[in-house]
Amino acid sequence: MPGVQNDYDTLAKAYSESNETDIQNAYYERPAMLALAGDVTGRKILDAGCGAGPLMAELRERGAEVSGFDPSANMLELARERLGPDADLRKADLNDPLPYADRTFDDVIASLVLHYLEDWGPALEEIRRILKPGGRLLASVDHPFAIHAIHRAQGLRTNYFETYNWTEVWDHAGEPVTMSFWNRPLHAMTGAFTAAGFELAGISEPLPVPEAQQLFPDDYRALTTSPSFLFFELTA
């Protein structure tokens, strides 16, 4: 269903609350991204698809100068409540030209956002445009092997080597919201990065932080024995 619009305005409050404490975000993706970012003191960082701003808040506490954008007005409202009225938050979409000057940022972080896009090319070109020479793009996405395995287990006749759309119903807000994603093979991901002028510095498959084991024993076991997210470090 490529025409599905991902309605984060409806999901905003409930999704944000879940994001603060669930294993996937609070104990897995976000700590892994912060570890990948390393020492960010004094670095000018853009959070692409910032949502309610938890990653921006962490980066700011670690000494970064942070900016963020999101297509959801309700998510941005929550981010402003968290970060304060002077925070550089803008309503923008990775499918469109970004409202930033050339060579503005040391780093762009795209946490679990690229898999919403059918075509990565224009978004990656925009990200490269606003990065300083030698700047980094740090990106996490749904692991293509994991998504394909789930679909095959569900009896779907998906082809790992194709880029295909898939949907999932979320009920964070107490009402069903259909979300749309694009799965693509690993070689298509790396090919899109290099075509946009990025050099691949690293690919990682991190594990949840150890504290998650007692809080979420079943989920922890699953996330430490099979892939869920894939992380990229790239330089412009």
DRENMAR-584551 format. One record per residue (C-alpha): x, y, z; residue number from 1; residue in one letter. Coordinates in steps of 0.001 Angstrom, whole numbers, plus 500000, padded with zeros to 6 digits. Last residue first. Example, Ala and Ser with C-alpha at 12.3 -4.5 7.8 and 13.67 -1.06 7.14 Angstrom:
BEGIN
      xx      yy      zz  lumvo  lovex
  513670  498940  507140      2      S
  512300  495500  507800      1      A
END
This chain:
BEGIN
      xx      yy      zz  lumvo  lovex
  530528  512853  503069    236      A
  531283  510119  505581    235      T
  529135  507134  506471    234      L
  528412  505144  509642    233      E
  525617  502627  509180    232      F
  523480  500725  511673    231      F
  521204  497698  511100    230      L
  518226  496905  513313    229      F
  516515  493650  514330    228      S
  518986  490781  514059    227      P
  518612  487435  515855    226      S
  520055  485954  519064    225      T
  520606  489024  521237    224      T
  517351  490715  520233    223      L
  515265  487598  520941    222      A
  516835  486988  524354    221      R
  516333  490632  525281    220      Y
  512696  490455  524189    219      D
  512123  487461  526461    218      D
  514022  488880  529442    217      P
  512622  492437  529240    216      F
  513519  494232  532491    215      L
  516176  491779  533669    214      Q
  517992  491643  530338    213      Q
  517489  495300  529469    212      A
  520260  496474  531792    211      E
  522777  494721  529498    210      P
  522320  497322  526721    209      V
  520640  495914  523632    208      P
  522952  494448  520971    207      L
  524703  496158  518078    206      P
  524639  495134  514402    205      E
  527210  497443  512824    204      S
  528207  498705  509396    203      I
  531220  500990  509044    202      G
  532981  503817  507256    201      A
  530985  503640  504023    200      L
  531907  506573  501816    199      E
  529057  508819  500759    198      F
  528603  510426  497347    197      G
  524896  509866  496733    196      A
  525618  506811  494565    195      A
  527724  505420  497424    194      T
  524836  505588  499871    193      F
  522274  504207  497412    192      A
  524558  501274  496585    191      G
  525026  500495  500276    190      T
  521270  500290  500733    189      M
  520629  498357  497522    188      A
  523344  495861  498493    187      H
  521641  495304  501841    186      L
  518356  494330  500234    185      P
  515371  496670  500422    184      R
  512334  496845  502685    183      N
  510038  499835  502383    182      W
  507636  500814  505160    181      F
  503994  501877  505569    180      S
  502119  502305  508849    179      M
  498401  501603  509285    178      T
  496960  503242  512398    177      V
  494584  501268  514614    176      P
  493005  503150  517516    175      E
  494146  503148  521115    174      G
  497008  505519  520333    173      A
  499762  502902  520274    172      H
  497680  500633  518013    171      D
  500073  500032  515130    170      W
  499018  498199  511969    169      V
  501850  497078  509701    168      E
  502510  497673  506043    167      T
  504966  496432  503450    166      W
  506500  497950  500339    165      N
  509127  496141  498293    164      Y
  512698  496640  497149    163      T
  513656  493348  495534    162      E
  516441  490915  496407    161      F
  514642  489607  499497    160      Y
  511667  488505  497411    159      N
  508387  488354  499315    158      T
  505902  485504  498966    157      R
  504207  486065  502307    156      L
  503687  482971  504461    155      G
  504002  484792  507775    154      Q
  507376  483139  508315    153      A
  508449  484557  504946    152      R
  507415  488015  506088    151      H
  509329  487742  509342    150      I
  512431  486468  507545    149      A
  512286  489379  505088    148      H
  512049  491891  507916    147      I
  514950  490296  509777    146      A
  517235  490098  506739    145      F
  516475  493717  505856    144      P
  517412  494986  509333    143      H
  515086  497902  510034    142      D
  517144  501034  509660    141      V
  519782  503021  511534    140      S
  521747  505925  510117    139      A
  524782  507968  511097    138      L
  525744  510418  508352    137      L
  529104  511978  509067    136      R
  530844  515130  507926    135      G
  534059  514946  505917    134      G
  533089  518016  503952    133      P
  530320  519738  505955    132      K
  526911  518140  505679    131      L
  523968  520075  504219    130      I
  524475  518828  500669    129      R
  525131  515235  501783    128      R
  521779  515158  503549    127      I
  520039  516555  500476    126      E
  521670  513946  498234    125      E
  520677  511232  500705    124      L
  517043  512358  500630    123      A
  516954  512537  496818    122      P
  518410  509006  496409    121      G
  516617  507035  499143    120      W
  513601  506185  496992    119      D
  510698  504326  498630    118      E
  511226  506080  501945    117      L
  509928  504888  505337    116      Y
  513006  502672  505746    115      H
  515131  505827  505884    114      L
  513657  506875  509238    113      V
  514906  504520  511940    112      L
  517389  507010  513399    111      S
  518763  509415  510809    110      A
  521618  511319  512440    109      I
  523295  514100  510475    108      V
  526756  515101  511628    107      D
  529119  518057  511281    106      D
  526299  520222  509978    105      F
  525901  523362  507859    104      T
  527654  522550  504583    103      R
  524898  523926  502339    102      D
  522128  525872  504041    101      A
  519188  524236  505778    100      Y
  515461  523990  504988     99      P
  515576  520473  503495     98      L
  514350  519781  499960     97      P
  511467  517275  500098     96      D
  511047  513505  500691     95      N
  513037  513844  503909     94      L
  510178  515917  505311     93      D
  510216  519216  507179     92      A
  508647  520919  510190     91      K
  511457  522647  512028     90      R
  513021  522506  515487     89      L
  515944  524692  516542     88      D
  515272  524770  520295     87      A
  514494  528215  521704     86      D
  511106  527280  523141     85      P
  512458  524442  525290     84      G
  513800  520953  524621     83      L
  511095  518728  526092     82      R
  508042  520884  525373     81      E
  509551  521665  521975     80      R
  509893  517954  521232     79      A
  506262  517368  522165     78      L
  505164  520112  519773     77      E
  507441  518662  517115     76      L
  505723  515284  517435     75      M
  502358  516969  517013     74      N
  503513  518825  513896     73      A
  504683  515564  512304     72      S
  507053  515930  509331     71      P
  510093  516049  511647     70      D
  513111  518290  511994     69      F
  515968  518653  514409     68      G
  518833  520874  515461     67      S
  521509  520189  518053     66      V
  524705  521872  519220     65      E
  526433  518951  520923     64      A
  527718  518907  524495     63      G
  526644  515523  525838     62      R
  523433  516947  527305     61      E
  522603  518243  523826     60      R
  523049  514773  522355     59      L
  520746  513243  524963     58      E
  518043  515874  524382     57      A
  518277  515481  520614     56      M
  517878  511707  521017     55      L
  514712  512124  523069     54      P
  513258  514754  520687     53      G
  509560  513989  520271     52      A
  510119  512810  516706     51      G
  513584  513788  515461     50      C
  513109  512728  511858     49      G
  516550  513944  510831     48      A
  518434  514855  514008     47      D
  520951  517458  512848     46      L
  524244  517794  514697     45      I
  526715  520666  515132     44      K
  529636  519226  517064     43      R
  530975  521039  520127     42      G
  531200  517889  522251     41      T
  529915  514942  520220     40      V
  532217  512263  521634     39      D
  530883  508982  520232     38      G
  528128  509059  517615     37      A
  528148  505252  517400     36      L
  527639  504982  521158     35      A
  524744  507430  520946     34      L
  523217  505380  518126     33      M
  523523  502150  520105     32      A
  521992  503753  523193     31      P
  519051  504960  521056     30      R
  518454  501714  519198     29      E
  518618  499223  522082     28      Y
  517547  500097  525609     27      Y
  515271  503110  525102     26      A
  514170  502374  521551     25      N
  513616  498639  521105     24      Q
  513404  497902  524831     23      I
  510493  500188  525560     22      D
  510760  503036  528104     21      T
  510832  506477  526501     20      E
  509592  505309  523101     19      N
  506322  504141  524650     18      S
  505569  507651  525890     17      E
  506467  509132  522501     16      S
  504256  506624  520692     15      Y
  501297  507441  522941     14      A
  501695  511190  522497     13      K
  502456  511243  518769     12      A
  500319  508443  517323     11      L
  497647  510622  515735     10      T
  500215  513110  514459      9      D
  502455  510191  513506      8      Y
  500070  509271  510721      7      D
  502221  507360  508243      6      N
  500486  508053  504948      5      Q
  499542  504926  503012      4      V
  499783  505379  499225      3      G
  502455  502702  498861      2      P
  500000  500000  500000      1      M
END
